[in-house]
Amino acid sequence: MEWQIARDALDAIRAHADRAAPQEACGLLLGPHAEGLQPAERVMIGEARATANVSDRPATNFEIDPQALFRAHREARGGGPRLLGYYHSHPNGCTQPSAIDAARAAPDGKLWIICASGITGWIAGDAGLHGRFRPIKLLET
Ligand SMILES: [Zn+2]
C-alpha cells in the first residue's frame, strides 16, 4: 500500500498546528471519492480538514469535534470523499503517537498523521508501537 498526500493537505496541517500551538490541533484526512478510480494499492490523501479540538485538556490531548466527524461520515455515504483517518499535532515536538493516542485509537486500519518537529504517518492496527501503530511512509505529491 502506498500513501500519497497532496502538498496542499500537508501545508494545511502544518498551518493548523502553528495556529493551535501550544494546544493540539486536530482534523480529518479525506481521500478520493468512494467511486474513485484509484488502484487499490495506492491511496491519495487529498484534503486535511481542520476541526475543533473539543478535549478538556487540549494542551496534551485531542478529541475531534464529533459533529465534524458525523458530517464527514454522512458525506462519504452520499458519495463524497472517504474518511481515511485523522491528524493531530504534538506541540511538544514528539513525532510518535503517545500511549494515550494508542489507548484511544481503534484498530480499524485508519491513517493517523502526527505533526510535530516533522510529519509522520501511522496505521492503527493491533500491533506495533504501543501495540497499536505501524509507521508508514507518506509520499508528497
Ligand atoms: Zn498524540
Residues whose N, C-alpha, C, O or C-beta is under 5 A from the ligand:
A	BS01	ZN	S98 D101
